Every structure is written in structure tokens, then in C-alpha cells.
Amino acid sequence: MVQESRLVGLFLELLAFNAPALQEAPIVAFTKKLLESEGFAFTEDKAGAAIGGNANNLIVHLPATDPKAPNVFLSAHFDTVEPTEDLVVSEIDGVFRSAGDTILGADDRCGVAAAIEALRCLRDSGQPHGTVYLLLSVAEEIGLLGAKQVPIQDLKLDYGFVLDTGPPVGSFVTRAAWHDRLEVTVHGRPAHAGKEPEMGVDAIAVTASAIAQMRLGRLGPESTANIGLITGGTATNVVPARVTVVAEARSTSVNDLEKQIDHMIQCFVNAAQERGAEVSVNHRRHYEGYEISTDSPVVRVAEAASRSLGLHPEHRVTLGGSDGNVYNERGVPCVVLATGMDHIHTHAEQITRQDLVLTAKMALECLLQSARVQ
């Protein structure tokens, strides 16, 4: 049985840590002490050194009480998308928000708290279950870097549940987008802007022309593209000779994604050729998309768990990434469970007490149902 006061207390303790990506050491140290006090066995990997951070992923192990049941995992991440220094949490009418000028950090502290509470409850319930792992990752918000270091294939897992998307609780993501990152540098030619501007090739003008030709924003129901960063130029009296543009595209269709990336590159090439500039391109896959079959065990378990709590087991699509993209790519099927965190990545972020509790109940029920649904 989920203990609301214990769960809320842990959630608030986790929120108190200022731990953006690559700076999670304090919250990881706190969690290690908590796990030790609870008697949970855990290990940590070497993610910090591999990704340039100050903390590692934690891998918590709860041995099976029913060796015939599937081996499953819960997952959540420690880091927040922005710093939360001097965060003041308010609870008004059962809704937790930041009382100051920061995000709340429910993404993904609510997932961490709910997963730990679910593990506590499962251990104490006496109910049969297979081997359960809790994967608590670092640096999720900057490219799923921590998850990419988790030795998940060594854990012999059948499937799992990632607690890292918004409401309604009871729904879950079964299809997620591919995400590509594009960095283009436009190489023009410098000249004195007052004496001989005609001798220069304006890299900013080339960039502007390229972007003006480009399809951006919402491209379709499940595809987007965005220009995120533009840097260049040296002074107002110098024709700018170099501009770097960082962009992205996402789609649940890998073919549509590749067509969009080709289109964006070609826009830069065409604009450069028209004005006598050159371009260099760095294109890489940020993470892979996935689609989980509706009749797969992990989906059947999630559906059963949702229904058992009187919720609606809606299958969802997302263009956002999560550690689930990494784990699915590496051959361990998982769905992303909805949590109560809402308006994430904004200073209006919030979560209700009721949804926090319901998130923990859903996580626990998925663990219980995994031993029942075969």
C-alpha cells in the first residue's frame, strides 16, 4: 500500500537538491544513503567519468520471490532541465508549484520518488514478483547521456516502465519519435563593411536566405523541425565570415525525418551557392524512435495495471525523448508511464498531491501485474 506521507516527504526532499544535468552528485549521494538505510542492494556504474559529469547512474536490485515471473524494471532520472537553486515549494489546494522564479523539478523527481515508493511497497507486500531493477539515471535532459551508459543488456530484463511523461496518469507512451541534430557552419568571406563590403561574402545573409526557404515548426501531426541556435559575426564594421546554426528535426517516421534533414541541408547549400559561400555540415542521430506492439507483454501489463486502478489505459505518441528511447533501442521493450508532472520545462510546472500518489500506485501495480499477466 502506497504511504502518502512517506511518498510526499521523499518527493519534497528530492526537490530540495539543485542538480541539473552533469551536476547530480548531491542528490545521488542522498539517494544512496536512503537506499542503504532501507536495505536495498544497489550498484553504480561509471557514467560520470564517461559523460563529463560528477555522478553515476544507480542500479537498484530487488531479488525475485517468484523465479518464474518476468524480470522487469522501473526507471526515472535525477537531473532537471534547469537549475533549481533557492527553490521554494508551495502547496496550495493540493497542488505543488515553485513559489519563486525556477522550475519545480517534478520532472523527474516525481518519477524518482514514485519508483522508490513502489519498490518499498512491493518488497513489504509479500506479493510474488520476478527480479526487479530500479534504474536511476543522470544527464537525461541533455541527450539521454546517462541511460546510454547503463549496462542494461547485462541485466537480463524482459521489459520495463519509464516514469517520465505528463498526465493523465494511467496512460503510457508506446510510440516515440526519432530525433536528429544538425549543425551547419556557413563560411563566407570577411571584408571591411565601410570601405569594401562588396569584397565580402556575408555569412549571416546566406544563413537568413537558407532559413527563409526552410520548412520549420509543425510539419505534420508527428513531425517537427526547429532552428535553435545561431552564432556568428565579429563586429558591426566587418562583413560576417562565419555563422554556425544548430537545428533539430523529429518524426515518428524515420523516412520523413531523413527527408526533412536533407531538405534543411539543401537549403543551406543552395543559399551558399547563390552567394559564393561554402557550408560544412555535422548531422547525427540524437536518439532512435520506437513503436511497441499493442500485444506485447509490457503493453498488456500496463493496460492491466491502469484498469485495475480504475484509470484509462490510453496508448500515446510523443515527439519528446526519454531514457525509454535508449532502452528500447538496446532491445529491452519498455513503455513510458504518465506521471502527474505538468507544464514541464516551464516555471509554471506543477503536480497535484493526488497525481503523485496515483503515479506511485501505477508504478507499483505494473510491478504486481507483471507477475500475473503472461
C-alpha positions in Angstrom: 0.0 0.0 0.0 1.4 3.4 -1.0 2.1 5.6 2.0 1.2 9.1 1.0 3.1 10.9 3.8 6.3 8.9 3.1 6.0 9.5 -0.6 5.3 13.2 -0.4 8.1 13.6 2.2 10.6 11.9 -0.2 9.4 14.0 -3.1 10.0 17.2 -1.2 13.4 16.1 0.0 14.4 15.3 -3.6 13.1 18.7 -4.8 15.5 20.4 -2.4 18.5 19.4 -4.4 19.8 21.7 -7.1 21.0 19.1 -9.6 20.9 20.0 -13.3 22.5 17.6 -15.8 26.1 16.7 -15.0 25.8 18.1 -11.5 23.8 15.4 -9.8 26.3 14.3 -7.1 24.4 15.7 -4.1 21.0 14.1 -5.0 22.7 10.8 -5.9 24.6 10.8 -2.6 21.3 11.4 -0.7 19.6 8.6 -2.6 22.4 6.1 -1.9 22.1 6.8 1.8 18.4 6.3 1.6 18.7 3.0 -0.2 21.3 1.8 2.3 19.0 2.7 5.2 16.2 0.8 3.5 18.4 -2.3 3.0 18.2 -2.2 -0.8 21.1 -3.6 -2.8 22.4 -1.3 -5.5 25.4 -0.6 -7.7 26.6 2.4 -9.6 28.2 2.5 -13.0 30.9 4.8 -14.3 28.6 7.1 -16.2 30.0 10.3 -14.6 33.5 9.8 -16.0 32.2 8.8 -19.4 30.0 11.8 -19.9 31.9 14.5 -18.0 29.6 14.6 -15.0 30.1 14.3 -11.3 27.7 11.4 -10.6 26.8 8.0 -11.8 23.7 6.1 -12.5 22.3 3.9 -9.7 21.1 0.4 -10.4 18.9 -1.0 -7.6 18.2 -4.7 -7.4 15.2 -6.4 -5.7 15.6 -10.2 -6.0 12.7 -12.3 -7.3 10.3 -14.1 -5.0 8.8 -15.9 -7.9 11.6 -17.1 -10.3 9.1 -17.8 -13.0 7.9 -14.2 -13.2 9.4 -11.8 -15.7 12.4 -9.7 -14.8 11.3 -6.1 -15.1 12.5 -2.5 -14.3 11.3 0.9 -13.3 13.3 3.9 -14.5 13.5 7.7 -13.7 16.1 10.4 -13.9 17.8 12.6 -11.3 18.6 15.7 -13.3 16.4 18.7 -14.0 16.2 20.7 -17.2 17.3 23.9 -15.4 19.0 24.7 -12.1 16.6 25.0 -9.1 18.9 26.9 -6.7 16.9 28.6 -4.0 13.7 26.7 -4.9 10.8 27.4 -2.6 8.0 24.8 -2.9 4.4 25.8 -2.2 1.4 23.6 -1.9 -1.9 25.3 -2.4 -5.1 23.3 -2.6 -3.1 20.1 -3.1 -1.0 21.4 -6.0 2.8 21.7 -5.7 4.4 24.6 -7.5 7.6 26.7 -7.4 6.9 29.8 -5.3 9.8 31.6 -6.9 11.5 32.1 -10.3 12.6 28.5 -11.0 11.1 25.3 -12.4 9.7 23.0 -9.7 11.7 19.9 -10.8 8.8 17.4 -10.7 10.4 16.3 -14.0 11.6 13.9 -12.9 11.8 14.0 -9.1 8.2 12.7 -9.0 9.3 9.7 -11.1 12.2 9.0 -8.7 10.0 9.3 -5.6 7.2 7.2 -7.1 9.6 4.5 -8.2 11.3 4.2 -4.8 7.9 4.2 -3.1 6.7 1.4 -5.4 9.8 -0.7 -4.7 9.3 -0.2 -0.9 5.7 -1.3 -1.2 6.5 -4.3 -3.4 9.1 -5.5 -1.0 6.9 -5.2 2.0 3.7 -6.6 0.3 4.7 -10.2 0.3 3.2 -10.5 -3.2 5.1 -12.7 -5.7 7.3 -10.9 -8.3 10.2 -11.5 -10.5 13.6 -9.8 -10.3 13.0 -6.0 -10.3 15.6 -3.4 -11.1 15.3 0.4 -10.5 17.4 2.4 -13.0 18.0 5.9 -11.8 19.9 7.9 -14.4 21.8 11.1 -14.7 22.0 13.6 -17.6 18.7 12.6 -19.2 17.8 16.2 -20.1 20.9 16.8 -22.3 20.5 13.8 -24.7 19.8 10.7 -22.6 23.5 10.6 -21.8 23.2 8.7 -18.5 20.9 6.0 -19.9 23.4 5.3 -22.7 25.9 4.2 -20.1 23.6 1.8 -18.2 24.6 -1.8 -18.9 21.0 -2.7 -19.5 21.7 -5.7 -21.7 23.6 -7.3 -18.9 20.6 -7.3 -16.5 18.7 -9.9 -18.5 15.4 -7.9 -18.3 12.2 -8.8 -20.1 10.7 -5.3 -20.2 10.2 -2.2 -18.1 8.5 1.1 -17.3 10.0 4.6 -17.5 8.3 7.2 -15.3 8.8 10.3 -17.4 5.9 11.9 -19.2 2.9 14.0 -18.2 -0.7 13.2 -17.3 -3.2 11.7 -17.4 -1.8 9.0 -15.1 -2.8 5.6 -16.3 -1.9 6.4 -19.9 1.5 5.5 -21.4 3.7 6.1 -24.5 4.0 3.2 -27.0 5.4 5.2 -29.9 8.1 7.8 -29.8 10.0 9.9 -32.4 13.4 9.7 -34.0 15.4 12.8 -33.3 18.2 14.2 -35.4 20.6 17.1 -34.6 22.0 19.3 -37.3 24.9 21.7 -37.0 25.7 23.8 -40.1 28.6 26.3 -40.4 28.3 28.9 -43.2 31.7 30.0 -44.4 31.7 33.4 -46.1 34.5 36.0 -46.6 35.3 38.9 -44.3 35.7 42.5 -45.6 35.6 46.0 -44.1 31.9 46.9 -44.0 32.6 50.6 -44.6 35.4 50.5 -47.2 34.8 47.5 -49.4 31.7 45.5 -48.4 31.4 44.2 -52.0 34.6 42.2 -51.4 33.0 40.2 -48.6 30.5 37.3 -48.6 28.0 37.8 -45.8 27.5 34.5 -43.9 24.6 36.0 -41.9 22.8 36.9 -45.2 23.4 33.4 -46.5 22.0 31.9 -43.3 18.9 34.1 -43.4 18.3 33.2 -47.1 18.6 29.5 -46.2 16.2 29.7 -43.3 13.7 31.7 -45.3 13.4 28.7 -47.7 13.1 26.1 -45.0 10.1 24.2 -43.8 10.1 24.6 -40.0 7.8 24.2 -37.0 4.9 21.7 -37.1 5.4 19.8 -40.4 2.7 17.3 -39.8 0.9 15.5 -36.9 4.0 13.7 -35.9 6.9 15.7 -37.3 8.6 18.9 -36.3 11.7 20.9 -37.1 13.4 23.9 -35.4 16.3 26.3 -35.7 17.6 26.5 -32.1 20.8 28.4 -32.0 22.6 30.9 -34.4 26.0 32.3 -33.6 28.3 34.4 -35.8 29.8 37.7 -36.7 32.6 39.6 -35.1 31.8 43.4 -35.2 29.5 45.8 -36.9 32.2 47.0 -39.3 33.2 43.5 -40.6 31.2 41.6 -43.1 30.5 38.4 -41.2 32.5 35.5 -42.5 31.2 32.7 -40.3 27.9 31.6 -38.9 27.0 28.4 -37.1 23.4 27.2 -36.9 22.3 24.3 -34.6 18.9 22.8 -35.5 16.9 19.7 -35.0 14.1 17.6 -36.5 11.9 14.9 -35.1 9.4 12.5 -36.5 7.8 9.1 -35.8 8.7 8.2 -39.4 12.4 7.8 -39.9 11.9 8.3 -43.7 10.1 11.6 -43.1 12.8 12.7 -40.7 15.6 11.9 -43.2 13.7 13.8 -45.9 13.4 16.8 -43.7 17.1 16.8 -42.7 18.0 16.5 -46.4 15.7 19.5 -47.2 17.3 21.6 -44.5 20.8 20.9 -45.6 19.9 21.6 -49.2 18.5 25.0 -48.3 21.9 25.9 -46.8 23.7 24.5 -49.9 21.5 26.4 -52.3 21.8 29.7 -50.4 25.6 29.3 -50.2 26.0 28.6 -53.9 23.9 31.7 -54.8 26.2 34.0 -52.8 29.6 32.4 -53.2 29.8 30.9 -49.7 30.5 27.3 -48.5 28.9 25.2 -45.9 30.1 22.4 -43.6 27.5 20.0 -42.1 27.6 17.8 -39.0 24.5 15.6 -38.9 23.9 13.0 -36.2 21.1 10.8 -34.8 20.3 12.1 -31.3 18.3 9.1 -30.4 16.2 6.4 -32.1 12.4 6.2 -32.1 10.4 3.1 -31.3 7.0 1.6 -31.5 5.8 -1.1 -29.1 3.3 -3.7 -30.4 -0.1 -3.5 -28.7 0.0 -7.2 -28.0 3.5 -7.2 -26.3 3.7 -8.2 -22.7 4.8 -4.8 -21.5 1.7 -3.2 -23.0 -0.6 -5.8 -21.7 0.8 -5.3 -18.2 0.5 -1.6 -18.4 -3.1 -1.9 -19.6 -4.0 -4.3 -16.8 -2.4 -2.0 -14.2 -4.2 1.0 -15.4 -7.6 -0.8 -15.5 -7.1 -2.2 -12.0 -6.8 1.3 -10.6 -9.9 2.4 -12.5 -7.9 4.5 -15.0 -7.9 4.8 -18.8 -5.0 2.8 -20.5 -4.6 5.2 -23.4 -1.7 4.5 -25.8 0.1 7.7 -26.6 2.6 9.1 -29.1 5.3 11.6 -28.2 7.9 13.6 -30.1 9.8 14.1 -26.8 12.7 11.8 -25.8 13.2 9.8 -22.7 15.5 7.1 -21.4 12.9 4.7 -22.9 14.3 5.5 -26.4 17.7 4.2 -25.3 16.4 1.1 -23.6 14.1 0.2 -26.5 17.0 0.7 -29.0 19.1 -1.7 -26.9 16.5 -4.5 -27.1 14.6 -4.1 -23.8 11.0 -3.2 -24.5 9.6 -0.5 -22.3 6.7 2.0 -22.2 6.8 5.4 -20.7 4.3 5.7 -17.9 2.4 9.0 -17.5 3.1 10.8 -14.2 1.5 13.8 -12.6 4.1 16.3 -13.6 2.5 19.0 -15.8 3.7 22.1 -17.7 7.2 20.7 -17.6 10.2 22.7 -18.7 8.5 25.9 -17.7 8.3 27.9 -14.5 4.6 27.0 -14.3 5.5 23.4 -13.7 3.2 21.7 -11.2 2.0 18.4 -9.8 -1.0 17.6 -7.6 -0.6 15.5 -4.5 -3.3 13.2 -5.8 -1.5 12.6 -9.1 1.8 12.0 -7.2 0.2 9.3 -5.2 -1.5 7.8 -8.3 1.8 7.7 -10.1 3.3 5.6 -7.3 0.3 3.3 -7.3 0.5 2.9 -11.1 4.2 2.0 -10.8 3.5 -0.5 -8.1 0.6 -2.0 -9.9 2.8 -2.5 -13.0 5.2 -4.5 -10.9 2.5 -6.6 -9.4 0.7 -7.2 -12.7 4.0 -8.3 -14.3 3.8 -11.4 -12.2 0.2 -12.1 -13.2 -0.1 -11.2 -16.9 1.7 -13.8 -19.0 
